[in-house]
């Protein structure tokens, strides 16, 4: 189980985490599961793990059609302006 600070941040919008390995991807998806954050179609975060190749960016956005999770290989410059890269913070919090 992840700590409350991680859960609180994952519940917010406009963030992304870069996952470079399957292990990192699993950590993000499991944390989203703990935070009850799912995909835009309301499916559980962990349910699509097998179909997501890495590296990927995973996040939540107020700009997309839903506030569920999304994944992508890259973000546009406009997306980068509107999203916080919480990658380093996220993995550091998990190490605590």
C-alpha positions, 0 to 999 in steps of 0.5 A, spaced: 500 500 500 502 506 498 502 512 503 497 518 503 501 523 500 502 519 493 494 517 493 492 524 494 497 526 488 494 521 484 487 523 485 489 530 483 489 532 475 494 534 470 500 529 472 504 524 468 509 519 470 514 516 465 515 508 466 521 505 463 521 498 465 515 493 466 516 494 474 515 501 474 509 501 470 506 496 475 508 500 481 504 506 478 498 502 476 498 498 483 499 505 486 493 508 482 489 501 484 490 503 491 488 510 490 482 508 486 484 511 480 482 507 473 482 508 466 477 513 462 472 508 461 472 506 469 476 500 468 481 498 474 488 501 473 491 494 473 486 491 468 490 493 462 497 492 464 499 486 460 497 490 453 501 497 455 508 496 452 513 500 456 516 506 456 510 510 456 507 516 460 501 515 464 497 520 467 491 524 469 488 530 465 483 535 466 484 537 458 482 530 456 475 527 455 475 524 462 479 524 468 481 517 468 488 515 466 491 515 459 497 513 456 502 515 451 509 515 448 509 522 448 506 529 450 505 535 445 508 541 447 501 544 450 500 538 454 507 538 457 505 546 459 499 543 463 501 537 466 506 536 472 512 531 471 511 527 478 516 521 476 522 523 480 517 525 486 513 519 485 518 513 485 522 517 491 515 517 495 515 509 494 522 508 497 520 511 503 
